[in-house]
Amino acid sequence: MPMPDLVVNRSSPVPLYFQVAEQIEQAIHDGQLAPGDRISNEVALADQLGLSRPTLRQAIQTLVDKGLLVRKRGVGTQVVNAPIRRTVELTSLYDDLTRSGLRPTTTVLGLDLVPVDEVAAQKLNLPQGHKVWRLRRLRAVKDEPLALMCNLVPEGVTDLSLVDLDHTGLYAHFRAQAINLRVAHQVIGARTVDAAEARLLGARKGDPVLTMERTSYDDKGRAVEHGHHLYRPDRYAYETTLVDR
């Protein structure tokens, strides 16, 4: 795709390099610049905008540092897929992606009613052998695999066989059923993927992935779901704000 027209305002208090970086970043988010597109030669672009080369170089480096652009020897500067940043809140991946203006797609890999195992029974406060819905899904953005998700939902909470889970997020279904989530215990970690997981995520066996394990509770204190999710680290990151007490 062609580079969008860039404009700089020299009377603005906003630094010139930041004005350029902000416009290119917006063009990436709007789809005017797609992954793989090349950014104009920095020298030519600096001359076109009447900027110094260090100023233009700083603008490009800002976007490289954000993971939006990459410099390749012999190729130039290209747009890459930016990692999705997710704040650590009691929300679902589907909700967060939709709120960010993205259009996630979901493939249901399996939905079974199975006896809960010992570990999950403790997480969900259920007697061992109690039936739970085991839901496995692959979530993608722009046809790029992003997350492999497995959720366990107690049979008495809801009947997932009646839900169009290819087009409805699990938490959205909970809200529609007046199941009000109030608190969750979550652990974030990392591990490597096996061959089957790698195929689904478009990775290679042994590649690292981010992991998230969460047990969510409703406003009555009932455990309503326990999930194990795997995320591609090149496409996904958790983001949080730390405050001194």
C-alpha positions in Angstrom: 0.0 0.0 0.0 1.2 3.6 -0.6 2.4 5.7 2.3 -0.3 8.0 3.6 0.2 11.7 3.3 2.0 13.0 6.3 1.8 16.6 7.6 3.8 18.3 10.3 2.8 21.4 12.3 5.9 23.4 13.3 3.9 25.7 15.5 2.6 22.8 17.6 4.2 22.1 21.0 4.2 18.4 20.0 7.7 17.3 18.9 8.0 16.9 15.2 9.3 13.3 15.4 6.3 12.4 17.5 3.8 14.0 15.0 5.3 11.8 12.3 5.3 8.6 14.4 1.7 9.2 15.6 0.5 9.6 12.0 2.2 6.4 10.8 1.0 4.5 13.8 -2.6 5.6 13.1 -2.2 4.5 9.5 -1.2 1.1 10.7 -4.1 0.8 13.1 -6.6 2.0 10.4 -5.3 -0.5 7.9 -3.9 2.1 5.5 -0.5 0.3 6.1 -0.7 -3.4 6.4 1.9 -6.0 7.7 4.6 -6.3 5.1 4.2 -2.8 3.7 7.4 -0.9 3.3 8.0 2.6 4.8 9.4 5.2 2.4 13.1 5.7 2.3 13.9 7.7 5.5 16.2 10.2 3.6 13.5 10.8 1.0 10.8 11.1 3.6 12.8 13.6 5.6 13.4 15.7 2.6 9.7 15.5 1.6 8.6 16.8 5.0 11.4 19.3 5.4 12.7 17.5 8.5 16.2 16.7 9.5 17.3 13.1 9.1 17.8 12.5 12.8 14.3 13.7 13.5 12.8 11.3 10.9 15.1 8.5 12.2 13.8 9.2 15.8 10.2 8.9 14.5 10.9 5.6 12.9 12.8 4.3 15.9 9.8 5.1 18.1 7.7 2.8 16.1 10.4 0.1 16.0 10.5 0.2 19.8 6.7 -0.2 19.9 7.0 -3.3 17.8 5.0 -1.7 14.9 8.0 -1.5 12.4 11.0 -3.6 11.8 14.3 -2.8 10.0 15.6 -5.5 7.7 19.0 -5.4 6.0 18.6 -5.2 2.3 14.8 -4.8 2.5 14.2 -1.6 4.4 11.7 -0.7 7.1 8.4 -2.7 7.1 5.2 -2.8 9.0 4.8 -5.8 11.3 1.9 -7.2 13.3 1.8 -5.3 16.5 1.3 -7.4 19.7 -2.1 -7.0 21.4 -1.7 -5.5 24.8 -4.3 -6.6 27.4 -4.8 -5.0 30.8 -5.1 -7.4 33.7 -8.8 -7.0 34.5 -11.8 -9.4 35.0 -12.7 -9.3 31.3 -12.5 -11.9 28.5 -10.2 -11.9 25.6 -13.2 -11.6 23.2 -14.4 -8.5 25.1 -10.9 -6.9 25.1 -10.3 -7.5 21.4 -13.8 -6.2 20.5 -13.2 -3.1 22.7 -10.0 -2.4 20.9 -11.8 -2.3 17.6 -10.5 -5.7 16.4 -12.7 -8.4 15.0 -11.8 -11.7 16.6 -12.8 -15.0 15.0 -13.3 -18.2 17.0 -13.1 -21.8 16.0 -14.7 -24.3 18.5 -12.3 -27.3 18.6 -14.5 -29.2 21.0 -17.4 -29.1 23.5 -17.9 -32.1 25.8 -19.7 -32.8 29.0 -17.1 -34.7 31.1 -16.4 -35.7 34.7 -14.2 -33.1 36.4 -10.7 -34.2 37.3 -9.2 -33.9 40.8 -7.3 -30.7 40.2 -10.2 -28.8 38.5 -12.6 -30.1 41.1 -10.6 -28.3 43.8 -10.4 -25.1 41.7 -14.2 -25.1 41.0 -15.1 -26.4 44.5 -16.9 -29.4 43.1 -17.1 -33.1 44.1 -14.7 -35.2 42.0 -16.5 -36.7 39.1 -19.1 -33.9 38.8 -19.9 -33.1 35.2 -18.4 -30.0 33.6 -18.5 -28.5 30.1 -15.0 -28.7 28.6 -14.8 -26.0 25.9 -11.7 -25.8 23.6 -11.4 -22.9 21.2 -8.9 -21.3 18.9 -9.1 -17.5 18.7 -7.6 -15.5 15.8 -7.3 -11.9 14.7 -6.9 -11.0 11.0 -6.6 -14.7 10.3 -3.5 -14.9 12.6 -3.9 -17.5 15.5 -3.6 -15.7 18.8 -4.8 -17.9 21.6 -5.7 -21.6 22.3 -8.2 -21.7 25.1 -9.7 -24.4 27.3 -12.5 -23.6 29.7 -14.3 -25.8 32.2 -17.8 -24.7 33.2 -19.9 -26.7 35.8 -22.9 -28.3 34.3 -25.3 -26.6 36.7 -24.1 -23.1 35.7 -25.3 -23.1 32.1 -25.9 -25.4 29.1 -23.2 -24.5 26.6 -24.6 -26.8 24.0 -27.3 -24.2 23.4 -24.8 -21.4 22.7 -23.3 -20.4 19.3 -19.8 -20.2 20.7 -18.2 -19.6 17.3 -19.8 -16.1 17.5 -20.4 -15.5 21.2 -17.8 -15.0 23.9 -18.1 -17.1 27.0 -18.3 -14.0 29.3 -20.8 -12.4 27.0 -23.0 -15.5 27.4 -22.6 -15.3 31.1 -23.8 -11.7 31.1 -26.8 -12.7 28.9 -27.7 -15.3 31.5 -27.4 -12.8 34.4 -24.3 -14.6 35.7 -22.5 -11.7 37.2 -18.7 -12.2 37.5 -17.2 -10.4 40.5 -13.8 -11.8 41.2 -11.2 -14.1 39.8 -7.9 -15.7 40.8 -5.4 -15.6 37.9 -1.9 -16.9 37.4 0.2 -15.8 34.4 3.2 -17.8 33.3 5.0 -19.3 30.4 5.9 -22.7 28.9 6.7 -24.4 25.6 4.1 -25.9 23.2 3.8 -29.5 22.0 3.4 -30.5 18.4 -0.4 -30.4 18.4 -0.6 -27.0 20.1 2.1 -25.6 17.7 0.1 -26.6 14.6 -3.0 -24.8 15.9 -1.0 -21.6 16.9 1.1 -21.4 13.7 4.2 -22.0 15.8 6.9 -24.7 16.0 7.1 -27.5 18.6 9.1 -26.2 21.6 8.3 -22.5 20.9 7.5 -20.4 24.1 3.9 -19.3 24.8 2.4 -17.2 27.5 0.0 -19.0 29.8 -3.0 -17.8 31.8 -4.9 -19.9 34.4 -8.0 -18.3 35.8 -10.9 -19.3 38.1 -13.8 -16.9 38.0 -16.5 -16.4 40.7 -20.0 -14.8 40.5 -21.5 -12.4 42.9 -22.7 -15.3 45.0 -19.2 -16.6 45.5 -19.8 -19.6 43.2 -17.0 -20.7 40.9 -18.4 -20.5 37.4 -15.5 -21.3 35.1 -11.9 -22.4 35.2 -9.7 -21.7 32.2 -6.2 -22.6 30.8 -5.2 -20.3 27.9 -2.1 -20.3 25.7 -1.1 -17.0 23.9 1.5 -16.4 21.2 4.1 -14.1 22.8 4.8 -12.3 19.5 1.2 -11.3 19.2 0.1 -10.8 22.8 1.2 -9.1 26.0 -0.3 -8.4 29.5 -0.1 -4.8 30.7 -0.7 -3.6 34.2 -0.1 -0.5 36.3 1.7 -0.7 39.7 0.9 1.7 42.5 3.0 2.2 45.6 1.0 1.6 48.8 
